């Protein structure tokens, strides 16, 4: 009986151990399988991500290479285009310089030739007068020498009264003064002739030198034009369009300068005198500021514009009131090429202010304005990328830094 119980207990223990072992083995297998499956899943995900990344990286690198290649080509084209156009524009600047030199040389030649003609004519007249006066003086001296001092004494002694004596005496004094004046006049004409001859000789020599210089300058001008034409023929269509655009812009600027120079001669019907002092800020709105200063500034293609001839006042918006910086008279109110709507005010003593790119012009041409009067509304007309005021100060037509006259807020 006891033995049976012991056997039953042992069997029960063995059975429990078997179940435990089986359960542990089963759980362990499940865990292992799960871990393996998880590892497989993780590894699979890693493989997918890596492939995607590698593929995207390859695509990125390939695209970047294409972009860099394109940029390189674009940069090369732009560099070559800018260089080619720049060379043409530099030649154009030289051509204009030579043309101006030729104009000045021709003007000097004309002036000298006119002067030579006038000097020659005057020399002939002076020489003729000199010869006549000299002959008269020579005859007078011969007469005086032949008669001697006793002749004067005999005349005086022949007087029958004191009054006659005095009359003869004063007559002789006048004759003597006339003789002295004649001598001085003859001597002065002699000096004038010598000076005229020297001037004539100098001017003739200068004319010969100027003719040689003008001929050489004309040859250089001709060769420069031929070189420029040859370079233009080599330009691409895009470069030619760009060059034409630049040329049009430069011609426009030249016309504007010419117009301003014409207007600069205005004196008006009223007597204006600039009394000095600081002008007021030309924009009557708060928050305005200088966005571009007077002087040389960078440009996409060098040589198109080298000097910014005024200051640009921005942060003002469309319609901001533009006011006269000082008392004056409006010499121009209208459209002026790349300046757009423009107003010019003459302040006297050769001083003029210019206001450009207006949205609307308020002032009337020829009207008198007081400092602070609204003359224009700010805008972006003409050659402008946004609403602003281009403000210039000119002295006898030549621009100067406006900040010498106005103080920025």
C-alpha positions in Angstrom: 0.0 0.0 0.0 2.7 2.4 1.0 4.7 1.4 -2.0 1.8 2.1 -4.3 1.5 5.6 -2.9 5.2 6.3 -3.3 5.0 5.1 -6.9 2.0 7.3 -7.5 3.8 10.3 -6.1 6.9 9.6 -8.2 4.7 9.2 -11.3 3.0 12.5 -10.6 6.3 14.3 -10.1 7.7 12.8 -13.3 4.5 13.8 -15.1 4.7 17.3 -13.8 8.4 17.6 -14.7 7.6 16.3 -18.2 4.8 18.8 -18.7 7.1 21.6 -17.4 9.9 20.6 -19.6 7.6 20.4 -22.6 6.0 23.7 -21.8 9.4 25.4 -21.4 10.6 23.9 -24.6 7.5 25.0 -26.4 7.7 28.5 -25.0 11.4 28.7 -25.8 10.7 27.6 -29.4 8.0 30.2 -29.7 10.3 32.9 -28.3 13.1 31.8 -30.6 10.7 31.8 -33.5 9.4 35.2 -32.6 12.8 36.6 -32.1 13.9 35.2 -35.4 10.9 36.5 -37.1 11.5 39.9 -35.5 15.1 39.8 -36.6 14.0 38.9 -40.1 11.5 41.7 -40.1 14.0 44.2 -38.8 16.6 43.1 -41.2 14.1 43.2 -44.1 13.2 46.8 -43.1 16.9 47.7 -42.9 17.4 46.3 -46.4 14.5 48.3 -47.8 15.6 51.5 -46.1 19.2 51.1 -47.3 18.2 50.4 -50.8 15.9 53.4 -50.9 18.5 55.6 -49.4 21.2 54.4 -51.8 18.9 54.9 -54.7 17.8 58.3 -53.6 21.4 59.2 -52.9 22.4 58.1 -56.4 19.6 60.1 -57.9 20.6 63.1 -55.8 24.2 62.8 -56.8 23.3 62.4 -60.4 20.9 65.3 -60.3 23.4 67.4 -58.5 26.0 66.6 -61.1 23.6 67.6 -63.8 22.7 70.8 -61.9 26.4 71.6 -61.4 27.1 70.9 -65.1 24.2 73.1 -66.2 25.2 75.8 -63.8 28.8 75.6 -65.0 27.6 75.9 -68.6 25.3 78.7 -67.7 28.1 80.5 -65.8 30.4 79.9 -68.7 27.9 81.3 -71.2 27.1 84.3 -68.9 30.8 84.9 -68.4 31.6 84.7 -72.0 28.5 86.8 -72.9 29.3 89.5 -70.4 33.0 89.6 -71.5 32.1 89.8 -75.1 29.4 92.5 -74.5 31.7 94.3 -72.1 34.5 94.5 -74.7 32.0 96.0 -77.2 30.8 98.5 -74.7 34.3 99.4 -73.8 35.0 100.0 -77.4 31.8 102.0 -77.6 33.0 104.2 -74.8 36.3 104.7 -76.6 34.5 105.5 -79.8 32.4 108.2 -78.0 35.6 109.5 -76.4 37.4 109.7 -79.7 34.3 111.3 -81.3 34.2 113.9 -78.6 38.0 114.5 -78.9 37.5 115.0 -82.7 34.7 117.4 -82.1 36.8 119.4 -79.7 39.8 119.3 -82.1 37.7 120.5 -85.0 36.3 123.2 -82.8 39.7 124.3 -81.7 40.9 124.2 -85.4 37.9 126.3 -86.4 38.5 128.8 -83.6 42.2 129.0 -84.4 41.6 129.4 -88.1 39.0 132.2 -87.3 41.5 133.8 -85.0 44.2 133.6 -87.7 42.0 135.2 -90.2 41.0 138.0 -87.8 44.6 138.4 -86.7 45.9 138.6 -90.3 43.2 141.1 -91.2 43.9 143.2 -88.1 47.6 143.0 -88.7 47.2 144.3 -92.2 45.1 147.2 -90.9 47.5 148.0 -88.1 50.5 147.8 -90.4 48.8 150.1 -92.9 48.1 152.6 -90.1 51.6 152.2 -88.7 53.1 153.0 -92.1 51.0 156.1 -92.5 51.7 157.3 -89.0 55.4 156.5 -89.3 55.7 158.5 -92.5 53.9 161.4 -90.9 56.2 161.2 -87.9 59.2 160.9 -90.1 58.2 164.0 -92.1 57.6 165.9 -88.9 61.0 165.0 -87.5 62.7 166.0 -90.8 60.9 169.3 -90.7 61.9 169.9 -87.1 65.5 169.0 -87.8 65.7 171.3 -90.8 64.1 174.3 -89.1 65.8 173.8 -85.7 64.8 175.4 -82.5 65.4 179.0 -83.9 62.3 178.6 -86.0 60.1 178.4 -82.9 61.9 181.3 -81.4 61.4 183.4 -84.5 57.7 182.7 -84.6 57.3 183.7 -81.0 59.3 186.9 -81.5 57.2 187.9 -84.4 54.2 188.3 -82.1 52.9 192.0 -82.0 51.2 191.6 -78.6 51.2 189.6 -75.5 48.0 187.8 -76.3 49.4 186.9 -79.8 52.6 185.7 -78.1 50.7 183.5 -75.7 48.5 182.1 -78.5 51.5 181.2 -80.5 53.1 179.6 -77.5 50.2 177.4 -76.6 49.8 176.4 -80.3 53.5 175.3 -80.3 52.8 173.3 -77.0 49.9 171.5 -78.7 52.0 170.8 -81.7 54.7 169.4 -79.4 52.1 167.2 -77.6 50.7 166.0 -80.9 54.2 165.1 -82.0 54.8 163.2 -78.7 51.4 161.4 -79.0 52.2 160.5 -82.6 55.5 159.0 -81.5 53.7 157.0 -78.7 51.0 155.8 -81.2 53.6 154.7 -83.8 55.5 152.9 -81.1 52.3 151.2 -79.8 51.3 150.1 -83.2 54.8 148.7 -83.8 54.4 146.6 -80.6 50.9 145.5 -81.6 52.3 144.3 -85.0 55.0 142.4 -83.3 52.6 140.7 -80.9 50.1 139.9 -83.7 52.9 138.4 -85.8 54.0 136.2 -82.9 50.4 135.2 -82.2 49.9 134.4 -85.8 53.0 132.3 -85.9 52.0 130.4 -82.7 48.5 129.8 -84.0 49.7 128.6 -87.4 52.1 126.1 -85.7 49.3 124.9 -83.4 46.9 124.4 -86.3 49.5 122.2 -88.1 49.9 120.1 -84.9 46.1 119.9 -84.4 45.6 118.8 -88.0 48.1 115.9 -87.4 46.4 115.1 -84.1 42.9 115.2 -85.7 44.0 112.9 -88.5 45.5 110.4 -86.1 42.4 110.5 -83.9 40.2 110.0 -86.9 42.2 107.0 -87.9 42.0 105.5 -84.4 38.3 106.2 -84.4 37.8 104.4 -87.7 39.8 101.4 -86.6 38.0 101.2 -83.3 34.6 101.2 -85.1 35.8 98.4 -87.5 37.0 96.4 -84.4 33.7 96.9 -82.7 31.7 95.9 -85.8 33.8 92.8 -86.1 33.1 91.9 -82.5 29.4 92.5 -82.8 29.2 90.1 -85.8 30.6 87.4 -83.5 27.9 87.8 -80.9 25.2 85.3 -80.4 21.6 86.3 -80.9 21.1 86.7 -77.1 24.3 88.7 -76.8 23.2 91.0 -79.7 19.9 91.6 -78.1 21.6 92.4 -74.8 24.1 94.7 -76.6 21.3 96.5 -78.4 19.4 96.9 -75.1 22.5 98.4 -73.4 23.1 100.7 -76.4 19.5 101.9 -76.3 19.9 102.5 -72.6 23.1 104.5 -73.0 21.6 106.5 -75.9 18.6 107.3 -73.7 20.9 108.5 -70.9 22.8 110.7 -73.4 19.6 112.2 -74.6 18.5 112.9 -71.0 21.8 114.5 -70.2 21.5 116.6 -73.3 18.0 117.7 -72.3 19.1 118.5 -68.8 22.0 120.6 -70.2 19.6 122.5 -72.3 17.3 123.2 -69.4 20.2 124.2 -67.2 20.6 127.4 -69.2 17.2 128.6 -67.8 17.3 131.9 -66.1 13.6 132.7 -66.0 11.7 135.9 -65.8 12.2 136.1 -62.0 15.4 136.9 -60.2 16.3 133.8 -58.2 19.3 133.7 -55.9 20.3 130.7 -54.0 21.2 131.9 -50.5 22.8 128.7 -49.3 21.8 126.5 -46.4 20.6 122.9 -46.2 17.7 121.9 -48.4 14.8 119.9 -46.8 14.3 116.2 -47.3 12.4 115.8 -50.7 10.0 113.2 -49.4 7.3 114.2 -47.0 6.6 110.8 -45.4 8.0 109.1 -42.3 10.1 105.9 -42.7 11.8 106.9 -46.0 15.4 106.0 -46.3 18.3 106.0 -48.8 18.4 102.8 -50.8 21.1 103.8 -53.2 23.8 106.5 -52.7 25.4 108.9 -55.0 28.6 107.7 -56.8 29.9 104.6 -58.6 27.8 101.5 -58.0 27.9 97.9 -59.1 25.8 96.9 -62.2 25.1 93.5 -63.7 27.3 94.4 -66.6 30.1 96.8 -66.0 30.3 99.8 -68.2 26.6 100.4 -68.7 26.4 102.9 -65.9 29.4 103.9 -63.8 28.0 106.8 -61.8 24.7 106.9 -59.9 24.1 110.6 -60.4 21.8 111.1 -57.4 20.3 109.2 -54.4 17.4 106.8 -54.4 14.9 107.3 -51.6 12.8 104.2 -50.9 10.4 102.7 -48.4 7.8 105.3 -49.4 5.2 103.5 -51.4 3.2 104.7 -54.4 1.8 108.2 -54.1 4.1 109.5 -51.4 4.3 113.3 -51.6 7.5 114.6 -53.2 8.3 118.2 -52.2 10.6 121.0 -53.5 13.8 120.9 -51.5 14.1 124.7 -51.8 12.5 127.8 -53.3 12.7 128.0 -57.1 11.0 127.8 -60.4 9.9 124.6 -62.3 12.0 124.3 -65.5 10.7 120.9 -66.5 7.6 118.9 -65.6 7.0 115.8 -67.8 8.2 112.5 -69.0 12.0 112.2 -69.5 13.1 108.8 -70.9 14.3 106.3 -68.3 13.7 109.0 -65.6 10.0 108.5 -66.1 7.8 111.3 -64.8 10.3 114.0 -63.9 10.4 117.5 -62.3 13.3 119.9 -62.4 13.5 123.0 -60.2 15.9 125.8 -60.7 17.0 127.5 -57.5 19.4 130.2 -58.9 23.1 130.6 -59.3 23.3 127.5 -61.5 21.7 125.2 -58.9 19.0 122.7 -60.0 17.3 119.8 -58.3 15.8 116.9 -60.2 13.0 114.5 -59.0 12.4 111.3 -61.0 10.2 108.2 -61.4 7.0 110.0 -60.2 3.6 108.4 -60.3 2.0 111.7 -61.0 3.3 115.3 -61.6 1.7 118.0 -59.6 3.8 121.1 -60.4 3.3 123.0 -63.6 6.2 123.9 -65.9 7.3 127.5 -65.3 5.6 127.8 -61.9 7.3 129.3 -58.9 7.4 126.9 -55.9 8.3 127.4 -52.3 10.3 125.0 -50.2 8.0 122.2 -49.1 5.5 122.6 -51.9 4.3 119.2 -53.2 5.5 118.9 -56.8 5.1 115.2 -57.5 3.8 111.9 -56.2 6.3 109.1 -55.9 6.0 106.1 -58.2 7.9 103.7 -60.4 7.8 105.2 -63.9 10.7 105.0 -66.3 13.6 102.7 -65.6 12.5 101.6 -62.1 12.0 98.3 -60.2 9.7 99.7 -57.5 8.3 102.9 -56.0 11.0 105.3 -55.0 12.3 108.8 -55.7 15.5 109.5 -57.6 16.8 112.8 -56.4 19.6 114.8 -58.0 21.4 118.1 -57.3 23.2 119.7 -60.2 25.5 122.7 -60.4 25.6 124.2 -63.9 24.4 120.9 -65.2 27.0 118.8 -63.4 25.8 116.4 -60.7 27.0 116.6 -57.2 26.4 114.6 -54.1 22.9 115.5 -52.8 23.9 114.8 -49.3 26.0 118.0 -49.4 22.6 119.8 -49.5 20.1 117.5 -47.8 20.3 115.6 -44.5 18.9 112.1 -44.5 16.3 111.3 -41.7 
